[in-house]
Amino acid sequence: MNTVNDLTQDFGTLYYPKSALVFYETKGIETDMYVEHFDMDSNGTPINAHPLTVREANVLAKALQTEDEKSNAFLKSKGILPTNILHINPNAEKGTVLWYTKSKQRQLYFVESLGIPNGKAQVPPMLWLASKSSLTVFALANDRRPTEKTPLHYAPFFNIYEKGNVCMGTVSIDIKNSASVEEFIQAWEHYFFNSYFSHSLCENLTKKNIVNLWKDLIGTDKPFPKEALKKNNKTLKNLL
């Protein structure tokens, strides 16, 4: 997939040097420590050297605590857990989220060679499983909240392997360690639907020719034809 969105609004904030700390230590068997605080002028040059005050030390401790909290905030909810979340593994390195979305109209993009115009179309209910670096998707037969016994269907899209894992191509995935679960699922849905669908990685993921399927749906508000979905002999429990 190739991304099509302007990402300049996501660039990080520019930070400017405001102060600096210098740690001094005496030599010898019994060492002693002394901390000196410097302010920074507009050119980033240290000025106004003075011993670190209690107030300045408290500000530093609060800043360090905030950063520590951010690093441990991965996949935490901003409030009440969204009802479409089915399972969370909050591990900072191998964390995953399993969630579902109901059928809805989405903007879709296709490479020119497919002969399918870009536009909006109704997509089926979907089941999503994602880590910080990978995404797997399936289709569902209805909008009801799935259970462990809910049968899964192949997702009727391009760039998807038979096992449901998505080839993101050249899309740059950037999921931050401080991402809340809401930010996490929003980012993955954005990556998936705002990238170009380009090619089939597996044949017969749908009962109907997949190119003709989307040609018939793009630019309309027709409901996605559930009879076109194809079961893959898995249930939600297989993903837990």
Salt bridges, closest charged atoms under 4 A:
ASP39 OD1 - HIS37 ND1 3.85
GLU56 OE2 - HIS37 ND1 3.62
GLU56 OE2 - HIS50 NE2 2.86
GLU67 OE2 - LYS70 NZ 3.75
ASP174 OD2 - LYS176 NZ 3.47
GLU183 OE2 - LYS78 NZ 3.48
GLU189 OE1 - ARG106 NH2 3.07
ASP216 OD1 - LYS222 NZ 2.97
